[in-house]
Amino acid sequence: MTDEFDSLRRAADYQFGRGAGAALFPAADAVEITHTSSGRPRQAHADDGRLATYETDGRYRLGLAGGRRLQDAFDAPRHRVVVGDESEPFVREGRNAFAKFVRRADPGLRPGDEALVVHADGDLLAVGRAELPGAGMADFDTGMAVKVRQGAE
C-alpha cells in the first residue's frame, strides 16, 4: 500500500474510530482517489459510489457509499441518528432530519460530526452533518438534527 493510502486510512480511523479506515478503504486497488491541482487527495470513489470527500480541514465528508460501509462496520448506535416513518420519505429525498422526528441517536455524536440517518428498521436513508449533540438529540422538539448532504433515494 502507498503512504497516501495508509494516511487516508489513519485519518478515517481517527475521525470515525478504529476499523473505519479498513471499512472505507479495504484495498488500494479497489478505491480511486482524485486529487486537487496541488496534489492533495480530494475524493475517494469505489464501484459502489463516492465514499468520501477529504476536506481541507482534514476531515471526511461521507458519501452514501461510505455511509453504507460504516453502517456495516459498526454496530448501532454508533454514528447513527434514527428516525421513524413520518420523516423517512423526506430524508430519503435528501431533506434535513429534524429533531422532533429523532427517535434515538448515538450519544457520542457532537455537532459537526458526520452522521448516518437511518430508519427505525435499520435502512440507511442519508448521510450528513450532526447539528445537535447526539446525547440530547431526541429530547429537542425543534431544530435541525442532521443537515443532510445526500439522501438514499
C-alpha positions in Angstrom: 0.0 0.0 0.0 1.1 3.5 -0.7 1.9 6.1 2.0 -1.0 8.2 0.8 -3.5 5.3 1.1 -2.2 4.5 4.6 -2.6 8.1 5.6 -6.2 8.2 4.4 -7.0 5.1 6.4 -5.4 6.6 9.5 -7.4 9.8 9.1 -10.6 7.7 8.8 -9.7 5.7 12.0 -9.1 9.0 13.8 -12.4 10.6 12.7 -14.7 7.6 13.0 -12.9 5.1 15.2 -10.7 2.1 14.9 -11.7 0.0 11.9 -13.2 2.8 9.8 -10.2 3.1 7.6 -10.3 -0.6 6.6 -14.1 -0.4 6.2 -14.0 2.7 3.9 -10.8 1.7 2.0 -10.5 -2.1 2.1 -7.8 -2.2 -0.7 -5.8 0.4 -2.6 -6.7 -1.1 -5.9 -10.5 -1.0 -5.1 -10.5 2.8 -4.4 -9.9 5.6 -6.9 -8.6 8.7 -5.2 -8.9 12.0 -7.1 -6.6 14.9 -6.3 -6.7 18.7 -6.3 -4.5 20.6 -8.7 -1.9 20.9 -5.8 -1.9 17.1 -5.4 -3.8 16.9 -2.2 -6.3 13.9 -2.0 -9.9 15.1 -2.7 -12.4 12.4 -3.3 -12.5 8.6 -2.8 -14.7 6.6 -5.2 -15.3 2.9 -5.5 -17.6 0.7 -7.6 -20.5 1.4 -5.3 -20.1 5.2 -5.5 -18.5 8.1 -3.7 -17.1 7.0 -0.4 -16.0 10.4 0.9 -14.5 13.7 0.2 -11.4 14.7 2.1 -11.8 18.3 3.1 -9.1 20.9 3.7 -9.8 20.7 7.4 -8.5 17.1 7.3 -12.0 15.6 7.9 -14.0 13.3 5.7 -17.5 14.2 4.4 -19.2 10.9 3.7 -20.9 9.9 0.5 -23.8 7.4 0.7 -21.5 4.5 -0.3 -19.1 5.4 2.5 -22.1 5.7 4.9 -23.1 2.2 4.0 -19.7 0.9 4.6 -19.5 2.5 8.1 -23.0 1.2 8.9 -21.8 -2.3 8.0 -18.6 -1.9 10.0 -20.0 -0.5 13.3 -22.8 -1.8 15.5 -25.7 0.5 16.3 -26.0 3.2 17.7 -22.5 4.3 16.5 -22.7 7.3 14.1 -26.4 6.8 13.7 -29.5 9.1 14.1 -32.7 7.0 14.0 -35.9 8.5 12.5 -39.4 6.9 12.0 -41.9 6.6 9.2 -43.1 10.2 9.3 -39.8 11.7 8.1 -38.4 8.7 6.2 -39.6 9.8 2.7 -38.3 13.3 3.1 -34.9 12.3 4.5 -34.5 9.7 1.7 -35.0 12.5 -0.8 -32.2 14.5 0.8 -34.1 16.8 3.0 -32.8 17.6 6.5 -33.7 15.5 9.6 -35.4 17.5 12.3 -35.1 16.9 16.0 -38.8 16.3 16.7 -38.6 13.1 14.4 -35.5 11.7 16.0 -36.2 8.5 18.0 -32.7 7.9 19.2 -29.1 8.9 18.4 -25.5 7.9 19.1 -24.8 9.7 22.4 -21.2 10.2 21.2 -22.3 12.4 18.3 -21.2 16.0 18.5 -22.3 19.0 16.4 -20.3 18.9 13.2 -19.7 15.1 13.2 -20.7 13.0 10.2 -23.9 11.2 10.9 -25.8 8.3 9.3 -29.5 8.9 9.3 -31.2 5.5 9.5 -34.8 4.4 9.6 -36.1 2.6 12.7 -35.9 -0.7 10.7 -32.1 -0.1 10.0 -32.2 1.1 6.4 -29.7 3.9 5.6 -31.7 6.9 4.5 -29.0 9.6 4.2 -25.6 10.9 5.3 -24.9 14.4 6.7 -23.6 16.6 9.5 -25.0 16.5 13.0 -26.2 19.9 14.1 -27.1 18.9 17.7 -25.4 16.7 20.3 -26.5 13.1 20.0 -26.9 12.7 23.7 -29.9 15.1 23.7 -31.0 15.0 20.1 -34.2 13.1 20.7 -35.1 15.5 23.6 -35.3 18.5 21.3 -38.8 19.5 19.9 -37.5 22.0 17.4 -34.4 22.5 15.2 -32.4 20.6 12.7 -30.8 17.4 14.0 -28.9 16.5 10.8 -28.0 18.7 7.8 -28.4 16.0 5.1 -25.8 16.0 2.4 -27.0 13.0 0.3 -30.2 11.0 0.5 -30.6 7.4 -0.5 -33.5 7.9 -2.9 
